[in-house]
Amino acid sequence: MKLKECPFCEGTPKKDKLLREGYEGQENDQDAWAYFIICKSCSAQGGWSKCEAGSIRLWNMREEIARLKNLALEILHSITTSSKGSMGSIDNVYLPQISVDSTERWKEEIVREALEGE
């Protein structure tokens, strides 16, 4: 699987791994290693995985995940700034009235999850 360039600086990523805590002296154990991808230019890191392929998938998905989170935040912003509290319809599917309190909680949750994932 090919590594995509860094979504932040377009730098070149590299594969890396660290011995997990508690596995000292067990380097041959497959579960002993935590794999991740790091950008050589800006040091941005992808998610940790128990296998190299998993760390590559997590790295390559970062841009798409960030795009979807931003889209969700834009939709929530549209809802909260609407005079009726809803967006009306999307593709002829009418959305229910949503309270500003609900959207604020959703925004906080999206941002928290985004920060935890980095």
C-alpha positions as CSV (number, residue, x, y, z in Angstrom):
1,M,0.0,0.0,0.0
2,K,1.4,3.4,-1.0
3,L,1.7,6.2,1.5
4,K,0.0,9.5,0.6
5,E,1.9,12.8,1.1
6,C,1.4,14.7,4.2
7,P,-2.0,16.4,4.2
8,F,-0.6,19.4,6.1
9,C,2.6,20.3,4.3
10,E,2.7,17.8,1.3
11,G,5.9,16.4,2.8
12,T,7.2,12.8,2.5
13,P,6.0,10.4,5.2
14,K,8.0,7.6,6.7
15,K,7.0,4.4,8.4
16,D,8.1,4.0,12.0
17,K,7.5,1.8,15.0
18,L,8.1,1.8,18.8
19,L,8.3,-1.0,21.3
20,R,5.2,-0.9,23.4
21,E,5.4,-0.4,27.1
22,G,5.7,-3.7,29.0
23,Y,7.2,-5.6,26.0
24,E,10.9,-4.9,26.8
25,G,12.9,-8.0,25.9
26,Q,10.0,-9.4,23.8
27,E,11.0,-7.7,20.5
28,N,10.0,-10.9,18.5
29,D,6.5,-10.8,19.8
30,Q,4.2,-9.5,17.1
31,D,2.1,-7.5,19.6
32,A,5.2,-5.8,21.0
33,W,5.2,-3.1,18.4
34,A,3.1,0.0,17.7
35,Y,3.3,1.2,14.1
36,F,2.7,4.7,12.9
37,I,3.5,7.1,10.1
38,I,5.3,10.4,10.6
39,C,6.0,13.3,8.2
40,K,9.7,13.9,7.6
41,S,9.0,17.6,7.1
42,C,6.5,18.8,9.7
43,S,6.5,15.7,12.1
44,A,2.7,15.2,11.8
45,Q,1.8,11.7,12.9
46,G,-0.9,9.3,11.9
47,G,-2.7,6.9,14.2
48,W,-1.1,4.0,15.9
49,S,-1.7,0.5,14.9
50,K,-0.6,-3.1,15.8
51,C,0.4,-3.6,12.1
52,E,2.2,-1.6,9.5
53,A,-0.7,-1.9,7.0
54,G,-3.1,-0.5,9.6
55,S,-0.9,2.5,10.3
56,I,-0.7,3.2,6.5
57,R,-4.5,3.0,6.2
58,L,-4.9,5.5,9.1
59,W,-2.4,7.9,7.6
60,N,-4.0,7.8,4.2
61,M,-7.5,8.4,5.6
62,R,-6.5,11.5,7.5
63,E,-7.4,14.0,4.8
64,E,-10.8,12.4,4.1
65,I,-11.6,12.2,7.8
66,A,-10.7,15.9,8.2
67,R,-12.8,16.8,5.2
68,L,-15.9,15.0,6.6
69,K,-15.4,16.6,10.1
70,N,-15.2,20.0,8.5
71,L,-18.3,19.3,6.4
72,A,-20.2,18.2,9.6
73,L,-19.2,21.4,11.3
74,E,-20.4,23.5,8.3
75,I,-23.7,21.8,8.4
76,L,-24.1,22.3,12.1
77,H,-23.2,26.0,11.6
78,S,-25.8,26.3,8.9
79,I,-28.4,24.8,11.2
80,T,-27.5,27.1,14.2
81,T,-27.5,30.3,12.1
82,S,-30.8,29.5,10.4
83,S,-33.7,31.6,11.4
84,K,-35.9,28.5,11.9
85,G,-33.3,26.3,13.5
86,S,-33.2,23.9,10.6
87,M,-31.9,23.9,7.1
88,G,-35.2,23.1,5.4
89,S,-34.4,20.3,3.1
90,I,-31.5,18.5,1.5
91,D,-32.3,16.7,-1.7
92,N,-36.0,17.0,-0.9
93,V,-35.6,15.4,2.5
94,Y,-36.9,17.8,5.2
95,L,-34.8,18.1,8.3
96,P,-36.4,18.3,11.7
97,Q,-36.2,21.4,13.8
98,I,-33.0,21.1,15.8
99,S,-32.2,23.1,18.9
100,V,-29.1,25.2,19.1
101,D,-28.1,23.4,22.3
102,S,-28.1,20.1,20.4
103,T,-25.9,21.4,17.7
104,E,-23.5,23.0,20.2
105,R,-23.1,19.6,21.9
106,W,-22.5,18.0,18.5
107,K,-19.9,20.6,17.5
108,E,-18.0,20.0,20.8
109,E,-18.1,16.3,20.3
110,I,-16.8,16.5,16.7
111,V,-14.0,18.8,17.8
112,R,-13.1,16.6,20.8
113,E,-13.0,13.5,18.6
114,A,-10.9,15.3,16.0
115,L,-8.4,16.3,18.7
116,E,-8.2,12.8,20.2
117,G,-7.6,11.3,16.8
118,E,-4.5,13.4,16.2
